[in-house]
Amino acid sequence: MESKEFFWADKVADDVLKRNKKEFVCQGMWTPSGFFHIGNARSELFTPYAVYRVLKDRGLKVRQNFIIDDFDGIRKIPEGLGIKEKDYPNYLEKPCYLAPSPVEGYKSWADFFVSEAVSSFESFGLEVNIISAYESYKAGKFDDIIRFSLENSKKIVDVWKRVAGASKEENFVPLQIVCSKCNGLLSTQIVSWDSNDEKVLYKCKCGNEDSVEPYRGNAKLHWRVHWVAHWIVHEVDFESGGKDHFSKGGSVDVGRALMREVFRKEPPIQFPTEFILLYGRKISGSKGNVISLKQWNEVALPEVFRFMNFSYKPQSSIEFSLSDNNFILLMERYERAERLYYGLEKEDKERLETKLERAYYFSQIKKQRDKINFQLPYSFAVQLCQLIDYKNDFNKIVSVLKQTGHIFGELTQEDKDLIFEILQRANNWLVNYAPESYKISFVDVPDKSKLNLDEKTKEAIKEISDLMENCNNADEVQTLIYEIAKKHSLELQKVFKLIYLSIIGKEKGPKAGTLIMAIGKEKVSDRLRSLL
């Protein structure tokens, strides 16, 4: 059933294969200086994962690394932590790994933010090797590259200047030292490097002056060389990153030039990934305006987030929020892809539709079944959880879904569990994010004097209420309303408006037939009779 139509990850995988290796490496990197969010997940996890997955499906040996860049220094205190400004010096300029935790119960700053991030990885079907940059330095894995970089500082500076137009001092060395007194990284300045005894003399803002060997966690390469060092140490073949790194003369151009001209190695294939824009703005882990994977999992299935990543090219920005129609539209795209994949929606196979199927295939965490027995649209789940106590009357949910045509096979226990999960997430979204337009309830009997019912309309309403109880499903209810309105020469919009006002107190609402079956056709019939 899997579509063989190429999408972007298939094409990238073809280029990766040309590197002709026994084992391939896809990699992403994230600095735990702030909150991990879905924008980070897109560029550093799911773009590499898509290529990893294609290679794996082709039977090739491949691994995916997720580098925790916890040796990076803290430049800003994220909002929402409750840290007082007088306490900022306890954290700022120190490596994430060595700075204290902003929250009790964690070993360090990095431990807190990393624990928050990786706790959801498994539920999103990720199979990543999580690697601490600091621990890699501490273990000596970067010692040879540090030594080589110090010996070739002038060449590194020359390439850097030419590619980026950067201005560097003649005695510049691409290294940052960790202060032996205060653990500061961004607060130190290198005075000199003695190649004979392989020691670096440095001064720190705290007043400390010391001479140390720059190995095993005492020093970190300047981030432009640090990035290249990770390509070398982990033998990276494919890597993604935020689009801001890919500007002309930017960090990617510098890194690739350094890799070829200084280290004499071929850089990995790289792919820029656009931002996920939250309310039109770039998500910022330091500002706290984030949606975490954990938050996502509370309101939607992980498969839908995977689908969002795979159904857009990485170079496409994604406008998103949890509290407007973008969220529901994403759900509808996912549901359409599912129908196409399982042949429930019959259309000519255009290229776009084939790509949607491919994206759906990659979005699934469990092995796909040959067929599905139900499809519960998210928007309908939002309605159901408001009208039926799904936790205590699940059988009624199943009964309504059969009547509305959303169940079309024998449900397994796994199907029932999934239906419950969707309802639970829909209810969480309703409570925490949904606009008012999505909120409905069966209202008290409206004031009949305000409905302005004439005799012809009353006759039509009586007929609808009498015949509705004979309908077996939502489509029959919908057809009945159309036919009765036409029979009495009534404006269709007026009849639907009257029905909506009488049951949910709004002039518009979900598809009337589906809504009526969810509330209960007998209950709605009684309500309509009460208007006469």
C-alpha positions in Angstrom: 0.0 0.0 0.0 3.0 2.3 0.4 3.3 4.9 -2.3 6.6 4.9 -4.2 6.3 8.6 -5.3 9.3 10.6 -4.3 9.1 13.3 -1.8 11.9 15.5 -0.5 13.5 13.0 1.9 13.7 10.3 -0.9 15.7 12.7 -3.0 18.0 13.6 -0.2 18.5 10.0 0.6 19.6 9.4 -3.0 22.3 12.0 -2.5 23.4 10.6 0.8 23.8 7.2 -0.8 26.4 8.6 -3.2 28.7 9.0 -0.2 29.2 5.3 -0.5 29.6 4.2 3.2 28.8 1.1 5.1 26.8 3.1 7.8 25.2 6.5 7.4 24.6 9.1 10.0 21.8 11.7 10.2 22.2 14.4 12.8 20.6 17.4 14.5 21.9 19.6 17.3 20.1 21.6 20.0 21.4 23.9 22.8 19.5 23.5 26.1 19.8 27.2 27.0 16.0 27.4 27.0 12.8 25.5 26.4 12.7 22.9 23.6 9.8 23.5 21.3 8.2 22.1 18.1 10.3 24.4 15.9 13.5 22.8 17.4 11.8 19.4 16.8 11.2 20.2 13.2 14.7 21.2 12.2 16.8 19.1 14.6 14.8 15.9 14.9 12.2 15.3 12.2 14.0 16.6 9.2 17.0 14.3 9.9 14.5 11.6 10.9 12.8 11.6 7.5 16.1 10.9 5.7 17.1 8.4 8.4 13.7 6.6 7.9 14.1 6.5 4.1 17.5 5.0 4.4 16.4 2.5 7.0 13.4 1.5 4.9 15.8 0.7 2.1 17.5 -1.8 4.3 20.7 0.3 4.9 22.6 0.7 8.1 21.9 4.1 9.5 21.7 5.9 12.8 20.3 9.2 13.9 22.2 11.4 16.4 20.7 14.2 18.5 23.5 16.3 19.9 22.8 18.1 23.1 25.1 21.1 22.9 25.3 21.5 26.6 28.8 22.9 26.5 27.4 26.2 25.1 27.3 29.2 27.4 24.1 30.7 28.8 23.6 34.1 27.2 20.0 34.9 28.4 17.7 33.8 31.2 14.4 32.5 29.6 11.2 34.1 30.7 8.9 32.1 33.0 11.5 30.6 35.3 11.0 33.0 38.1 14.7 33.7 38.5 15.3 37.1 40.1 17.6 39.5 38.3 20.1 39.6 41.2 20.6 35.9 40.8 21.4 36.0 37.0 25.2 35.9 37.6 24.8 32.4 39.1 23.8 31.2 35.6 24.9 33.6 32.8 28.1 32.9 30.8 28.4 29.4 32.3 28.1 26.3 30.2 24.6 24.7 30.4 26.1 21.5 31.7 27.9 23.3 34.6 25.4 26.0 35.5 23.0 25.1 38.4 19.5 24.0 37.6 16.8 26.8 37.5 14.4 24.4 39.1 14.9 22.1 42.2 15.4 18.4 41.6 17.8 18.5 38.6 21.5 18.3 38.5 22.2 21.2 36.3 20.7 23.8 33.9 21.1 21.4 31.0 19.6 18.5 33.0 16.4 20.4 33.6 15.8 21.5 30.0 17.0 18.2 28.5 14.8 16.2 30.7 11.8 18.3 29.7 12.7 17.8 26.0 13.5 14.1 25.7 10.7 12.9 28.0 8.4 12.9 24.9 10.8 11.5 22.3 9.7 7.8 22.6 6.0 8.7 22.3 6.7 10.4 19.0 8.4 7.3 17.6 11.9 8.7 17.6 14.9 6.4 17.7 17.8 8.8 18.4 21.2 8.5 20.0 21.3 11.3 22.5 24.8 12.6 22.9 26.1 15.2 25.4 28.6 17.6 23.8 30.2 18.3 27.2 30.6 14.6 28.0 32.1 14.0 24.6 34.7 16.8 25.3 35.2 15.4 28.8 35.9 12.0 27.4 38.6 13.4 25.2 36.8 12.8 21.9 37.7 16.4 20.7 41.2 16.5 22.0 42.9 15.8 18.7 40.7 18.4 16.9 41.4 21.0 19.6 45.2 20.4 19.2 44.9 20.5 15.4 42.8 23.7 15.5 45.2 25.5 17.7 48.1 24.5 15.5 46.1 25.8 12.4 44.5 28.8 14.0 45.9 31.2 11.3 44.5 29.1 8.5 41.1 28.9 10.2 41.1 32.7 10.6 42.1 33.2 7.0 39.2 31.0 5.7 36.8 32.6 8.1 37.7 36.1 7.0 37.4 35.2 3.3 34.1 33.5 3.5 32.3 35.6 6.1 34.2 38.9 5.8 34.8 38.6 9.6 37.5 40.7 11.4 39.6 38.7 13.8 42.7 39.6 15.8 46.0 38.2 14.6 46.5 36.1 17.8 42.9 34.8 17.8 42.6 31.1 18.6 39.3 29.3 18.0 38.8 28.2 21.6 36.9 29.1 24.8 38.3 28.2 28.2 36.2 27.2 31.3 37.3 29.2 34.3 38.8 27.0 37.0 37.3 29.3 39.7 33.8 30.3 38.6 33.0 27.8 35.7 32.5 30.8 33.4 32.9 30.1 29.7 31.8 33.3 28.0 33.6 35.3 30.7 37.1 34.1 29.8 39.6 35.6 27.4 42.6 33.7 26.1 45.9 35.6 26.6 48.3 33.1 24.8 48.7 29.5 23.7 52.0 27.8 24.3 52.4 25.0 21.8 55.4 23.5 23.7 53.7 22.6 26.9 50.3 22.7 25.3 48.8 25.1 27.8 46.5 28.1 27.4 46.9 31.2 29.5 43.6 33.0 30.1 41.9 35.7 32.2 38.4 35.7 33.5 36.0 38.5 34.5 35.9 37.1 38.0 39.6 38.0 38.4 41.0 34.5 38.0 44.0 34.0 35.8 45.3 30.5 35.1 47.1 28.3 32.6 45.5 25.0 31.7 45.7 22.2 29.1 42.7 22.8 26.8 41.6 19.1 26.8 39.0 16.8 28.4 36.4 19.4 29.2 38.7 22.4 30.1 37.9 24.1 26.8 35.4 24.3 24.0 36.1 25.0 20.4 34.6 28.3 19.1 31.2 27.3 17.9 32.0 27.6 14.2 34.8 25.1 14.6 32.9 23.2 17.3 30.1 22.5 14.7 32.7 21.2 12.2 34.3 19.1 14.9 31.0 17.3 15.5 30.8 16.4 11.8 34.2 14.9 12.0 33.8 13.0 15.3 30.4 11.6 14.4 31.1 11.1 10.7 27.9 12.9 9.8 26.3 12.4 6.3 23.2 14.5 6.6 22.3 17.4 8.9 19.5 19.9 9.0 19.4 23.3 10.7 17.5 26.5 11.0 17.5 28.6 7.8 19.2 31.5 9.7 22.5 29.5 9.5 22.3 29.2 5.7 22.6 32.9 4.8 25.5 33.8 2.4 28.7 33.9 4.4 26.9 32.5 7.4 27.9 29.7 9.7 27.1 26.9 7.2 29.3 28.5 4.5 32.1 29.0 7.0 31.8 25.5 8.4 31.8 23.9 5.0 34.8 25.9 3.9 36.7 25.0 7.1 35.8 21.3 6.6 37.2 21.2 3.1 40.2 23.6 3.3 41.5 23.1 6.8 40.4 19.6 7.9 40.5 18.2 4.3 37.2 16.3 4.7 33.9 16.4 2.8 31.1 18.2 4.8 27.8 16.5 5.3 24.8 17.2 3.0 22.8 19.9 4.7 19.3 21.1 4.4 17.9 24.4 5.7 14.6 24.1 7.6 12.2 27.0 7.8 10.6 28.1 11.1 7.3 27.1 12.5 5.7 30.5 13.1 3.5 30.8 16.1 0.9 33.6 15.6 3.2 34.8 12.8 6.3 35.0 14.9 9.3 32.8 15.3 9.1 30.5 18.3 11.7 31.4 21.0 12.9 29.0 23.7 14.3 31.9 25.6 11.1 34.0 25.5 9.0 31.1 26.5 6.4 31.4 23.7 6.7 27.8 22.9 4.7 24.7 22.2 6.5 21.7 23.6 6.1 18.1 22.4 4.5 17.3 25.7 1.9 20.1 25.1 1.3 18.7 21.6 0.7 15.2 23.0 -2.0 16.5 25.3 -4.1 17.8 22.5 -3.2 15.8 19.4 -1.8 12.4 18.4 2.0 12.4 17.9 1.3 11.0 14.4 -0.3 14.4 13.4 2.9 16.3 14.3 5.0 13.9 12.4 2.7 14.3 9.4 2.9 18.1 9.6 6.7 17.8 9.3 6.7 15.3 6.5 3.9 16.8 4.4 5.8 20.2 4.0 9.2 20.6 2.5 11.7 21.8 5.1 12.1 25.0 3.2 8.5 25.9 3.7 7.5 27.9 6.7 4.5 26.7 8.7 2.0 29.2 10.1 0.6 27.5 13.2 -1.1 28.0 16.5 -3.2 25.9 18.8 -6.0 28.4 19.2 -7.2 29.1 15.7 -8.4 27.4 12.6 -4.8 26.4 11.6 -4.9 23.5 14.0 -8.2 22.1 12.8 -7.1 22.5 9.1 -4.0 20.5 9.9 -6.2 17.8 11.4 -8.3 17.8 8.2 -5.2 17.4 6.0 -4.1 14.5 8.1 -7.5 12.8 7.9 -7.7 13.3 4.1 -4.2 11.8 3.8 -5.5 8.8 5.8 -8.5 8.4 3.5 -6.3 8.6 0.4 -3.8 6.0 1.9 -6.6 3.5 2.7 -8.6 4.2 -0.5 -11.6 5.6 1.4 -11.4 8.7 -0.8 -11.5 8.0 -4.5 -9.9 10.6 -6.8 -7.5 10.8 -9.7 -4.0 10.3 -8.4 -2.5 13.7 -8.7 1.1 14.2 -7.5 0.0 16.2 -4.5 -2.3 13.4 -3.3 0.5 10.8 -3.7 2.8 12.9 -1.6 0.1 13.2 1.1 0.0 9.4 1.2 3.7 9.2 1.4 3.7 11.7 4.3 1.0 9.7 6.0 3.0 6.5 5.7 6.0 8.2 7.4 3.9 9.7 10.1 2.7 6.4 11.5 4.6 5.1 14.5 3.1 1.6 14.6 3.1 -0.6 11.6 0.2 0.2 9.2 -2.8 -2.1 9.0 -4.2 -3.3 5.8 -7.5 -1.5 6.5 -9.0 0.8 9.1 -12.4 0.3 10.8 -13.2 3.9 11.6 -12.2 7.5 11.2 -13.1 10.0 13.8 -12.5 13.5 12.5 -11.0 15.7 15.2 -13.6 18.5 14.7 -16.4 15.9 15.3 -14.5 14.6 18.4 -14.6 18.2 19.7 -18.4 18.1 19.4 -18.8 14.7 20.9 -16.8 15.3 24.0 -19.1 18.3 24.7 -22.4 16.4 24.1 -21.6 13.0 25.5 -19.9 11.9 28.7 -17.3 9.8 26.8 -15.5 8.7 30.0 -18.6 7.1 31.5 -20.8 6.4 28.5 -18.3 5.2 25.8 -20.9 2.8 24.3 -23.0 5.8 23.4 -20.0 7.3 21.6 -19.7 4.1 19.6 -23.4 4.0 18.8 -23.3 7.6 17.6 -20.2 7.0 15.4 -22.0 4.1 13.8 -25.1 6.2 13.1 -22.9 9.0 11.6 -21.0 6.6 9.4 -17.6 7.1 11.1 -17.4 3.4 12.0 -17.4 1.1 9.0 -15.9 -2.1 10.3 -15.7 -4.3 13.4 -13.9 -2.3 16.1 -10.9 -3.9 17.8 -9.9 -3.0 21.4 -7.0 -1.0 19.9 -9.6 0.9 17.8 -11.6 1.7 20.9 -8.5 2.8 22.8 -7.6 5.1 19.9 -11.1 6.6 19.8 -10.9 7.3 23.5 -7.4 8.9 23.1 -8.7 11.2 20.3 -11.7 12.3 22.5 -9.4 12.9 25.5 -7.1 15.1 23.4 -10.0 16.9 21.8 -11.4 17.7 25.2 -8.1 19.0 26.4 -7.9 21.3 23.3 -11.4 22.4 23.9 -10.7 23.4 27.5 -7.3 25.1 26.9 -7.2 26.4 23.4 -10.4 26.3 21.4 -12.0 29.5 20.1 -15.6 30.2 21.3 -17.0 29.2 17.9 -16.1 25.5 18.6 -17.8 25.4 22.0 -21.4 24.0 21.9 -23.9 22.7 24.4 -27.5 21.6 24.3 -29.2 24.8 25.5 -32.4 25.5 27.4 -35.6 26.0 25.5 -35.3 29.3 23.6 -37.8 32.1 23.9 -40.4 31.2 21.3 -41.5 34.8 20.9 -38.1 35.7 19.5 -38.1 33.0 16.8 -40.9 34.6 14.8 -42.4 31.3 13.6 -45.1 31.6 11.0 -47.6 28.8 10.3 -45.8 27.5 7.3 -42.5 27.2 9.2 -44.3 25.5 12.1 -45.7 22.9 9.8 -42.3 22.2 8.4 -40.7 22.0 11.9 -43.5 19.6 13.1 -43.0 17.4 10.0 -39.2 17.3 10.6 -39.6 16.4 14.3 -42.2 13.6 13.4 -40.1 12.0 10.7 -36.6 12.5 12.2 -37.1 9.5 14.5 -37.3 7.2 11.5 -33.9 8.3 10.2 -31.1 5.8 10.7 -28.0 8.0 10.2 -26.8 11.6 9.9 -27.1 11.7 6.1 -30.8 10.7 6.3 -31.4 13.5 8.9 -29.6 16.0 6.6 -31.6 14.9 3.6 -34.9 15.1 5.5 -34.3 18.7 6.5 -33.5 19.6 2.9 -36.6 17.9 1.5 -39.1 19.3 4.1 -37.8 22.8 3.6 -38.1 22.4 -0.2 -41.6 20.9 0.1 -42.8 23.9 2.1 -41.0 26.4 -0.1 -38.9 27.7 2.8 -35.5 29.2 2.6 -33.1 26.5 3.6 -30.8 28.8 5.5 -33.7 29.9 7.6 -34.7 26.4 8.6 -31.1 25.4 9.6 -30.7 28.6 11.5 -33.9 27.8 13.5 -32.7 24.3 14.3 -29.3 25.5 15.5 -30.9 28.2 17.6 -33.3 25.7 19.2 -30.6 23.2 20.2 -27.2 25.0 20.7 -28.3 28.7 20.9 -26.2 29.7 17.9 -27.2 30.7 14.3 -24.6 28.3 12.8 -22.9 25.1 13.8 -21.5 21.8 12.7 -23.3 19.8 10.0 -26.8 19.5 11.3 -27.4 15.8 10.7 -24.2 14.9 12.5 -24.9 17.2 15.3 -28.5 15.9 15.8 -27.3 12.3 15.9 -24.6 13.2 18.5 -27.2 15.0 20.7 -29.8 12.3 20.1 -32.6 12.5 17.4 -35.3 11.8 20.0 -34.0 14.6 22.2 -33.9 17.0 19.3 -37.4 16.0 18.1 -38.8 16.8 21.5 -37.1 20.1 21.5 -38.5 21.0 18.1 -42.0 20.1 19.1 -41.6 22.3 22.2 -41.3 25.3 19.8 -44.8 24.8 18.3 
